[in-house]
Amino acid sequence: MSDVRHVLVLPDRDAAEEVAEELSDRFGLAEEPQLVRDALAGEDDAEDAQWLVVVEDPEGRLDPAALDALAAEHEGWLEAP
């Protein structure tokens, strides 16, 4: 089975940190989600950066619908694989 990686896109760092914390609490993750700053193409203004929360899911046990719902609570979404 191939490793699964989920990428949640959030509007700002605060939202990304909250989601990362909730992911660990809610889903009992084996490792901490990674936070990655994603500057939008062509944008120089740091305020326009989105934040990605990258979740490794080697067993493929996380429910994408639940991840998307969690991201949506923070005005974000789950990237399609």
N, C-alpha and C positions, 0 to 999 in steps of 0.2 A: 504493500500500500504506500502510495506516495505521501509525503508530508503535505499537510494543508496549511496555508497561511491566510489568515483573514486580515483585511485592511479596512479599518473604519476611518472615515474622513470627518474631521470636526472643524468647526469654524475658528477656534482659537485654542491657545495652550491650556487655559483653565478648564475648558470643556474636555479636552483630551486627557488631562490629568484626572479629572473626575471619572471619566469613562474607564480609564485604565485601572483605577482603584476599584470601581464597581465590578469590573470584569473579574478581578482577582477574588473579590468577596463572593460574588454571585456564582462563579463557575469553578472556583477552586483551582486556578491555573497552576501548572507545574512551574512555569517560569513567568517572570514579570513581562507584561506587554511592553514593547518598545514604543517610545514617542519619537516621531520624526517630523521635523518642520518641512513643509512642502510649499516653497514659494511658487505662486502661480506664474506660468510662463509669460514672460514679457512684463511682469510687474516688478518694479524696483522698491515699492513701498512695503516695508516689513509688515505693516498692518494688514496687507492683503494675503498674508501667508495662511494656508490651511495647516492643520496638524493632523498627522496620521497616527493611529494607534495600530501597531502591527502585533497580531496575536498568532503565535505558533500553535498549531493544533495537530501534532503528529499522529494522534489516534483518530482524527476526524470526528471527534465526539461533540464539538460545539455546534449548536443549532444556528445556522445562518439567520433564520427569521428572528430568533431571540437577540442575536447580535445587532441586527438591523434596527430592531425595536429599541434597544438600549441606545444606540447612536441617535435615533430619531428623537429620543427624550432630550437630547442635547443639541438639537438642530443639525445633526449630521446624518450620515448614511454609511451603509456597508458597501464597499466597492465590489462590483461583480468580479468573480475570479477570472 
